């Protein structure tokens, strides 16, 4: 596994170290030891699959607070997405900064997301699938979110948002939230 820092403290893209032969290639997609060597949490409590019918579909921006804060490893297994994270850790030197990257079935890239990072993505293709390994159980009472179109963050999504959940359209704007992302 090839770890590359994103510029947001503790967040990494993870590329495959492919071993090729006449059959194709083999690569490790998860290794607790390698994650620990980079100071990352290798805990997986749940694995989730998200399917998106139409390009332009946008999901996010979601996170969970303590004691249910989640780490995530996100990979697009069919099609492609534009994945965005925002550092919501008030003590972090990259607090309120965001990072975006394309994840696709073709580039095999994953994104490691630390606890207290808001996360969302936009489908760039019809019929795309996204796999999440999550380090904590989904706990609705600790779920928070941010508006995908919040002018405070000015995220440049590649496409117009065409499909979203009602909940995702109603997250508060940053200016309406208290310090630390608690609404």
N, C-alpha and C positions, 0 to 999 in steps of 0.2 A: 504494500500500500504506500502511496506517495502522498504525503501531507504537505499542503501549502497554506501558509497563513493568509487570511483574507484581508487583514488590516484592522479587523475588529478583534479585540483581545479575546483569545480563547476559541475563536471560530476558524475552521479550516475547510478547504476543499480537500477531497480525498480522491485521488486518481488511482486507477488500477495499475499494478505492475504486472503486465501481461507476459506469460510464458507461452510462446508460440511453438507449434509443431505442425505437422501435416494435417492434423484433425481440426486445427483452429487455435484457440488459446485457453489457458486456465489462469485464474487470478483470484486472490483472496479479497473478499468484500468486507469482512469484519474480522478483527483480531483483537481480543481484549488486551493482550500484552503490548501490541503496537500502540493502541490508544493510550494505555497507561504510560508508555515511554514518552508520549507527547504531553503528559499531564492532563489527559482527558478522561472522562468517566466512561467505563466500558459496560455500564449496566443497561440491560434491555428488559423492560417490564412488559412491553407490548410491541407487536408488529402490526402495522395497519397498511391497508391498500386503499388508495383513492382512485376512482375512475372518473374521467371527465369526458362527456360526450362531445363538446364543442370547443374549438379554439376560442380564446378570449375569456373562458371561464376563469374566475378569480376566486381564490380561497384565502382568507386571512384578513387581518394580521392577528394571530393568536399566540398566547402564552399562558402559563400557569404560574402562580406565585407560591412561595413557601407556605406550608411544608410540602407542597405537591409540585414544585418547580421541575420542569422536564428538560432533559437533554434530548436531542433528536439527531438521527442520521437519516438524511432524506436522499432518495435516489429515484430518478425517473426510469422506469423499466420498459415503457412503450411510448413513442413520440418524444415530445420535448416540452419543457417548462422554463419559465423565468422565475427563479426562486429568490426571495428577498428576506433578509433578516435585519432586525433593529435591536441594538443593545439597550436594554431597559434597566441595567444595573447602575443605580445612581452613584456607586463608588468607583465605577470603571472609568479609565481614561478615554474610552470610546463611547461613553454614555450618549444615547440618542443619535448615534451615527448609524447609517445603514449600508448594506452591501447587497449587491445583486449578481447572480450568475446563472448562465444557462446550464441546465442539467438535461441530458437526453439519453435515449437508448443507444445512440451512436457514440457519444463521448464517454459513457459509462461513469461519469463523475458523480460524486456524492458530496453532500454538505454536512459537516458536523456543526450542530447548533448547541451552544452551551445553555445552561439554565438561565432564565430571565431574559431570553431573547424573543421578541415577537417574530413570528414566522408567517409567511404567506407566499403564494405562487400564482402564476398565471399560465394556463395551458396555451402553448404555442401551436399545437396541432390538435385536430379532432381525434377522439378516442385515445387520449393519453392516460397512462397509469403511473401512479406515484406510490412508492413504498417507503414507509417510515418505520424506523426502529426507535422506540421511545423509552426513555429511562425511568419513567414514573407512570403510574396508572392515571388514566383520564379521571379528573376530579372536578366536576362542574362547579362546585362552590369556590374553587380557586382559579377558574378560568377568567382571563382578561383579554381585551383586544383593542386594537387601534384601527382607525379608518384607513383603508388602502389609499385613499385620495387626500389624506391630510396635508394641507399646504405647508405645515411645519416641516415635514420630511421631504416633500417634493419628489417622491419616488417616480421615476420615469418608466412606467410600464410600457412594454413594447406594442401592445394592442389596446384597443378600447375594451373596457370590461363589459362583457355581454351577458354573462350569467354569474349570479352571486346569491348567497343565502340572504334572507331578510336580516338575520342577526348580524352578518358582516357589513351590511349597509348602515347599521345603527350604532356601531361602536363610537365612543366619544372622540372628539378632536383632542389633540394633545393639550391645547390651551384650556380645556375643560377638566383636565385631570390634575390630581395632586402629585407631588413629588414621588418618584419611585414607580409611577405607572398605576397607582391604585385609583380607581374611579370612585 
